[in-house]
Amino acid sequence: EKGGHEYFMLKEIEEQPEALANTLRGHFSNGRIVLDEQRLSDQDLRDVDKVFVVACGSAYHSGLVAKYAIEHWTRLPVEVELASEFRYRDPVLDRDTLVVAVSQSGETADTLEAVRHARAQKARVLAVCNTNGAQIPRESDAVLYTHAGPEIGVASTKAFLAQIAANYLVGLALAQARGTKYPDEVAREFHELEAMPDAVQRVLGTVEQVKALGRELADSKAVLFLGRHVGYPVALEGALKLKELAYMHAEGFAAGELKHGPIALIEENLPVVVVMPSPKGRAVLHSKLVSNISEIQARGARTIVIAEEGDETVRPFADHLIEIPAVPTLLQPLISTVPLQVLAAEIARSRGYDVDKPRNLAKSVTVE
Ligand code: BG6
């Protein structure tokens, strides 16, 4: 039942190409992005002047990733907020605000209350959800289902990748309605997304390498994760996975903040995972990260670098190099997350923990 694996999570990690393909399927027809259960008109989408993404846990990280794409494509301001914070402050909302509520289960209490709060303020609410007919989609104006299939592992993997893809579809639908992208550009972005299941499949080729690394790192006290741009939320997600599964102190940082604090934590043998941007796609950020890694390495940390295939400049600074295919920058989180999932699972397994049922955590948090 676990597909021959020791834990479900690995089976679900391997199902990610399919989860992505199923989530994208049917959403491009006659040259246009189509959402499902779309109870918002094109006019409603055109009127949107601000987007909030509200969610918890990994779903929140999927929103942080999507902010980069949605702002770039639509020129709309996008705020991403933890549902538990959003609902208890007084966010500025009106009928031209689109609130995207992202939830695998569709039952998370804080996200549901955030939806209710947003609707009471007349904002339009679009749910991104993996569970048919769950409470959050029922109470929303529109729904976009992720088709990741049931997720058994408590720590989200395939649902997270599917959430990023669905959030991107929301961004493309907004860009299309607002005319901030020409139809052929929207089509091209969609086709690039459609190519991602194959890229994820290729990244799965690193599973054995990453598992071996996980076994080596099992006795570490802490692990730091650094990234920039879309690699920053990936760093946060990598750290969350490690906390959830391996009960290890893990923190994700924006690499640009290194000198503003995190560098004080660097010590001999501390594993530091760095998510590199493409040397071609983001040359400036790439070179800044290379200098970050060299500083970290000079202080004796153990550098684990996730970098694009053929990226020779990072090689001298990487104690351990995990290569991923070259893909458009905005889509890189769909592949760079995968080794971090495997790493967390394997460290947890090596430490003797139940990867699918981590202590103190529930798959869906329906109480506060
Ligand atoms: C947590 C889960 O409790 O809830 C996470 O362990 C998940 O994996 C988070 O991301 C949010 O859940 P949901 O169902 O709202 O996406």
Boltz pocket constraint, residues with backbone or C-beta under 6 A from the ligand:
constraints:
  - pocket:
      binder: B
      contacts: [[A, 56], [A, 57], [A, 58], [A, 59], [A, 60], [A, 102], [A, 103], [A, 104], [A, 105], [A, 106], [A, 107], [A, 108], [A, 111], [A, 154], [A, 155], [A, 156], [A, 361], [A, 362], [A, 363], [A, 364], [A, 365]]
      max_distance: 6.0
